[in-house]
Amino acid sequence: MNNTVKNIAVLGSTGSIGTQTLEVIGENPSLFRAYVLTAQTNADLLIAQALKFNPAYVVICDEQKYPLVKQALAHTAVKVLGGQQAIIDVVTDNAIHTVLTAMMGFAGLEPTIAAIKAGKDIALANKETLVVAGELITALAKKHHIKILPVDSEHSAIFQCLAGEEHNPIEKIILTASGGPFRGKTGEFLAGVTREAALKHPNWVMGAKITIDSASLMNKGLEVIEAKWLFGLEANQVEVIVHPQSIIHSMVQFTDGSIKAQMGLPDMKLPIQYALAYPNRLGNQFKRFSFTDYPNLTFEKPDIENFRNLAIAYHALNRGGNMPCIINAANEIAVAGFLNNELGFLAMSDVIEQCMSDIHFKQNPSLDDYLNTDKETRILAQNLIKQMPLKALTI
């Protein structure tokens, strides 16, 4: 194993994936260094992380908080930068080996593009980057000879199952879904759920946005689109199955009918560690899975009638062009509306579908087209939310 320390840029270091990434780095100081840390608004945690890990750079996107961070770190050698453009600039630093993109949503796109062009390997926790611009990102990765290493537990599972199988055709992949907190519930029930109920995921500890996406099955829909680009598949080669125990993280079926599965307890630190250390596996003290603790592993079809977002994502994938960009932007605004108690749970799908209908479709979008589509969709979605009556929340 190469013992050279890898310099890691952690984009979104104060979020759920970012903080767990720093735990992995902290547990392996001879292998990894947190070279860049970035945050959107959480200046206090960013400062604490910088004091602990002593990175070369920190970036606070909220420029109003730049003076606070700058002053707090003035006695250190850490260089403090502010604004979104600073993230795009800093990821090109020659000393960086891998950029872990854990920024939330569309904001991760341009920094990822800059990092790829600078020849950095990407540990991808920001699925929206491939959802929005998968064709562009994968072409750039091939051109610049860099690796995209998936951090999502499902895509990491597929990636691990494919190790040593590079020349064997895939018949299909099977993405597992927990089903979220409302698995088996009726549309009538879903119409009245509250943000508090939706934020109680049965198996995973995640940020608010991805937790709501999991509850609505949009997270699985976005993962379907991400998988298409990561593994070079068609939509009909990506199957979703509900697996409430979240022990099998995903599976690959090959052309001979054989299926490989990657299993383990729900813990994001494992796929994070695998991406950072790839192609090596590192020892750790993570809790181990025991079959005797889980004597029954169950599977069922997803309910796309009551959880329309999964069907919406498949439609966007089949349509292609800027349609996945439209559903991603509309969903980000719809989720924010739900979390702010401005929109009902089922109405999130209504907003997304209306945006798909009204925003101009482009079959072969450029980066500027993606940026414009994202902006226009967000404006439309916000206006739609203002026009929608909020149904009484009863649960």
N, C-alpha and C positions, 0 to 999 in steps of 0.2 A: 504493500500500500504506500502511495506517495504521502509523505508526512508533511509536505508543504502546507502551511496554513492558508486556507481559502478566505479571501476577503469577500464578505457578503453584504450586499446592499439590501436592506429590509424596507421595502416601500409599504408603508402602513404598519409601522412597528407597534402602534398603540392599540390596534384591534386584536381580535381573538387569535387569528393566525399569526400576526406579528409578535404578540407576547409569547405564544408557544414556540415560535421560531427562536426567540431570544433564550428561552429555557433550553432548547436543544444546543444552541451555541454556547451557553454558559456551562452546560454539562460536558462540552468537548472543546475546551480552550486551546488544546494543542492542534486542533484540526480547523477550527473556524474562528474568524474575527468579525464582529459586527462593525463594518467599515462605514456604512451609511445608515442612518435611521431617519425616517420621515413620518410626519403625522399631519392630519388635516387640521384639527382644532385642539387636540388634547395636549396643550403645552405642558401641563404639570407632569403628566406621565412621561412625555418625551424628555423633559429635563431629568427626571429620575433615571430613566434608561441611559441617558447620555453620561450621567455621573457614574453609573455602575459599569457600563461597557466601554466608555472612552472611545467612541468612534472618531473617525477623521472628520466626518461631516454630520450635521443634523439639518433637516429642512422642516420648517413649519409652514404649511400652505397658507394658513390664515395670517396674512401679513400684519394684521392688527396686533397679533401676539408675538411678532418677531422681536420687539424690544424686550419683552419679558424673558424670552428664551435666551436672547443675546446677553442680557445682564446676568442671568442665573449661571451661565457657563463662561462668563468673562475670565474667571480665574483658571480655566482649563485650556488645553490646546485644541479643543473642538472648534471647527469652523462652523458658524451658524449662518444658514441661508434662509430666505423667505420667499414664498410664492410657488405656484405650480410650475412655472418655467424653470425654477431652480432645480426641481426634481429631474426634469428632462435633461438639464445640463449635467448634473452631477453623476448620473448613471453612466456617463461616457468616460469617467475617470479610468486611467490606464491600470490602476492597481486593483480594480474590482474584477473578481472572477465570475461570480454568479449574482444575478439580480433576482431576489424573491419578490414577486409582485403580489402584495396582499392589499393594495388599495381597493376601496370599495367602488364597484361599478365602472362606468365609462371612463372615469378619471384615470384608470390604469393604462389606457390605450396608448397615448402618446409617449409616456415614459418607457413603455415596453418596446415600442418601435425604435426609440432612440438607443436603448440598450442593445437591441438586436443588431442595429447598424454599426454599433461600436464593438461588436464581436463578443458580447457577453452571453453566457448561458442563462436561460430563464427558468427559474423555479416558479411555475405558474399556479398561483392561488386565486388569481383574478379571472374567473371563467368568462366574464363579460368581454374580455379582450378578444377571445376567439369567437364568441357569439356574435359580436358586432362586426369583426373584420377578419374572420378566419382565413379566407383566401389570401388576403394581403399579408397577414402575419406568417402563415406557413410558407408562402413564397419568399418572404424576406429571410426567414430562418434557413431555408435551403440555400439561398444566395450567399448568405454570410457564414454558412457552415457552423451554426450554433445548435445546441440541443434545447428543446423545450421539454422540461421535466415536470410532469403534472404533480400538483400537491393535493388537489381534491382527492378524498379517500377513494372514490369510485374510479377515477381515471388513473390514480396511482396503482390501484389493484389491477386494472387492465394492463398497464405498463409493466408491472411485475410478472403477470401471467405470460406476457409476450417475450420475456427474456429468453433468449436461445431459440426463439420460434420465428426469427425474422424472415425466413424463406418459406414458411408454411402459411398458406392462404387462410384468412379468417372467414368463417361462414357467417358468424354474427357475434356481437358482444351483448352481454346481459347486464344492464345497470340495475343495481338493487336500490330500493327506496324504502325508508322506514314506514312511509305512509303518513308520518306526522301525527300531531295530537288529535286529528279529527278523522282518522281512518275509520271507514264504515258509517260515518254520519250522513244524514240525508241533507238534501238541498235546503229544506226548511230549517234544519238545525244550523247549517252553515250561514244562512242569511242573517243570523243574529249573534254570531260569535264576536267577542270583544278582543281587543289587542292583548289583554292580559292572558286570556285563554290561549290565543294563538302563539304567544311567546313561550309557552311551556312545552318545549320539545321533549319527547319521551326518552331519547337516547344520547343526543349530542348537546354540548354547550357551545353556542355560536353567538355571533352578533345578531342584533335585532332584525336587520334586513334579510339576512340569509335564513333566519328562523321563520320569518313570515313566508318567504319563498318556499321553504320546506313544507309549511302547513298548507300552502295552496298548490303544491306540486310544480310550481314554476321553476324551483331550483332544479328539479329533475329534468324539466323541459330544456333549461339552459345547458344542463350537462349532456343531454342528447346532442345538441348542436355542437358543443365543445368536442365531444367524442368523434363526431364526423370529421373534424379538421385534425385532431390529434392523431387519429389512426387511419385516415384516408378511407372512410367508409361511406356507404350510401345510407339514406334514412331507414330503408328497410332492413339494414344490417344492425340496427341499434334497437334492442328490445328493453323495455322497463318492466321489472317485476317487483312487487311489494314484498319486502322481507322484514317484518316488524322487529326482529331481534337485532338487526344491524351487525351481524357477525360475519356473514359473507359480504364482502364489500363490492364485489362485482366478479363477473365470469367472462371467459372467452370460449366460444365453441368453434372448433376448427372443421375443415371440410370432411374429415373422417368421422365426425360426430362426437369426438372426444371433447370434454369440457374441463377447463382449468379454472379453479376458483382461488381467490386470495382471501384469507380469513384472519380474524383477530378481534379483540375487543375494540369498541368505538373509542379511538384516541388519535387525534390529529397529529400528535407528535411523531408517530411512526412514519406516515407519508412525508412529513416535513423532513425528518432525518434522512429518509431514503433519497429524497430529491437532493439534499445538500451533499450527501456523501457518495452519490451515484458515481461509479457502478458498485461501490462497496457497501456492505451491510455492517453496521456498527453495533457492538454490544450496548445494552442499556438496562435500566432497572424498571422498565415499564411493566405494569401488571400483565401477567400471562393469561391467555384463554385456556379454559378447561372444558372439555366436552361434557363432563359430568355436571357442570353448572348449567348447561344448556342442552338438556336431553331432547328438546323439540325445536327444530328450526323449521319455520313455516313460510309458505310462499302463496301469493295470490295476485290476480290481475289488478292493475290500477283502475280506479273508478274515474274514467274520463268524462262521464256525464255530469257528475257533481263537481269534479275538479277539472274544469275546462282548460286550465292553463297548460297542461301537458299536451293536449290536442292542439292548442294554439301554437305551441313551440314546434311540433311536428309540421304543422302547416307552413310556418315561417321557414323551416329548414327546406322543405320541398320547393317553396317558391324561390328561395335564394335571394340574390341581390341585396338590397338594403332592408329587406323585411325583418331579418333577425335584429338589426339595429333598431328598427321601429319598436319591436316588442320589448326589447331590453330597456329602452328609454321610457316607454309608456309604463312598464312595470315598476321601474325605479320611482317614478312619480306616484303611481297608484299605491305602492307600498308605503311611501312617506305619508300619503293621504290617509291610509288606514291607520298607521301608527299615530297620527295626529287626530284620530277620531273624526275625520272629515269624510270618510268613505266606508261603506260596508264591505265585508269580506268578499262576498260574491261580486260586488260592483267593481272590484279591481279588474276582473276579467272583462267586464263591460267596457271599461276605459281602454284597455289594451286592444280589444277588437275594433272599437271605433277608430282608434289611431291607425290600425292596420288598413282600415277602409279609406280614411281621409288623407293620409300622408302620401305624397307622390312617390310611386314605386320606381326604383332604378335597378335595372338588371345587372349592370356592370359599374358599380360605384367606385369612385376614387376616394382617397383619404378625405379630401374636402367634402365630398358628397356624404360620407359617413358623419363628419362633424356637423354639417348642415342638417342632415336628417335627425341627428340626435337633438339638436337645438330646437328644431321645428316641432318635433314630437313632444318634447317636454312642455313647450308652451301650450300646445293643443291639449295635452293631458291635464295640465293645471286648470285650463279653462273648462274642460269637461267636468272636472271634480266640483268646480264652483257651481255648475248648473245642475248637479245631481242632488236630489233630496236624500238626506241621510236617514235610513230606516232606523227605527228604534232598536237599540241594543239591549238585549234581554238576558244575556248569559253572563 
